Amino acid sequence: MLSLALRQKKLRANAYDIVLNGYELGGGSIRIHDGELQEKMFEVLGFTKEQAQEQFGFLLDAFKYGAPPHGGIALGLDRLVMLLTNRTNLRDTIAFPKTASATCLLTNAPGEVSDKQLEELSLRIRH
């Protein structure tokens, strides 16, 4: 797990939201740009060093060359349209809304999942 020194620090995200009249329109953050911190975060998430290298080695290697602080923000166009059209339900402005049972009338999603896919993701379905 994390070292005592790191646990004693108050770790915080550098995240932000854009809000209009009390409605959240989007959000973003400054991304981790320090390889050592990223490795610690993988450790907190339960990855072994080997797993982190196998799955995210490209990222960890890139950090060795230096990365400037970087980030972004994503606006929810559907939320903005909801406000501009005086709607009270976000589903009224989503291009491809799901039903209340989370199914898609256009694609019939969610679809069946193969046993192989479940195994790859270490998932099981309880009935």
Stockholm file with secondary structure:
# STOCKHOLM 1.0

chainA/1-127         MLSLALRQKKLRANAYDIVLNGYELGGGSIRIHDGELQEKMFEVLGFTKEQAQEQFGFLLDAFKYGAPPHGGIALGLDRLVMLLTNRTNLRDTIAFPKTASATCLLTNAPGEVSDKQLEELSLRIRH
#=GR chainA/1-127 SS CCCHHHHHSCCCCCEEEEEETTEEEEEEEECCCCHHHHHHHHHHTTCCHHHHHHHHHHHHHHHTTCCCCCEEEEECHHHHHHHHTTCSCGGGGCSSCCCTTSCCTTTCCSCCCCHHHHHHTTCCCCC
#=GC SS_cons         CCCHHHHHSCCCCCEEEEEETTEEEEEEEECCCCHHHHHHHHHHTTCCHHHHHHHHHHHHHHHTTCCCCCEEEEECHHHHHHHHTTCSCGGGGCSSCCCTTSCCTTTCCSCCCCHHHHHHTTCCCCC
//
